[in-house]
């Protein structure tokens, strides 16, 4: 009986020499294992220019439908992983990040473990972790939807002009909470809590916690503290009519939409999570310490406990 062809998407930031070499190794290993490497059209053009020996590769959507992609191997930092999540959004393929950048918080492994990662992908030796994503809608003053998108990390309402403030009102479940002038508002998932939310002074949220964080940016108000709400709640940011200028919505720093006075951005949990492939399930605490290089010298730790018992 003929085995079905396995299609693996390779997403790479092909403008860096080390990433190009890594993509060449991954594509070669997939071919050697009998799998079909698939590239997005733009990535294929960039890699072909950098690698004359690349040969023909399958192109996403043109040769292979996203529904037929088994998994996405991502070579790059968090920005490339977010791009990969966008590419596979309409399918079910999990994303496996191999960090070629600096912090690479979303990446599962570092570049030194790349060959082992490909072997485990071929053996289907990985777990899949589902992460909460956001549904984001922009509405006008008549409540008509003008724009709709999604976010894995965060949806951010920001001022479009450097010299002006945004006048906004925060709403939770259709009830107003507080209005103030600010530089913007970040609405973050637990996955994004270590990204823009973290830089803005918001809380770090463990991935196992289902929650949405709301963090005002440079707000001119007493009650403008970070908020954490449950995933069943809807958060809205309304750009008040008295705003002198316009705002802009950014989702994951990749998708944007202008926000004139009177626009409302409604953010709630998406019905479709983002799927991440995991090779080495580990404590989130260890990931924080490793990625942010946190000082833990002098820690003694709990005494040895029998297997299965908590400290």
Beta strands, then each sheet from edge to edge (+ up, - down):
strand 1: 7-12
strand 2: 36-39
strand 3: 58-59
strand 4: 69-76
strand 5: 94-99
strand 6: 109-110
strand 7: 127-131
strand 8: 134-139
strand 9: 145-151
strand 10: 154-159
strand 11: 166-172
strand 12: 175-182
strand 13: 184-189
strand 14: 211-217
strand 15: 227-230
strand 16: 235-239
strand 17: 247-251
strand 18: 255-259
strand 19: 264-269
strand 20: 274-278
sheet 1: 3+ 2+ 1+ 4+ 5+ 6+
sheet 2: 7+ 20-
sheet 3: 9+ 8- 19+ 16- 11+ 12-
sheet 4: 15+ 14- 13+ 10- 17+ 18-
end
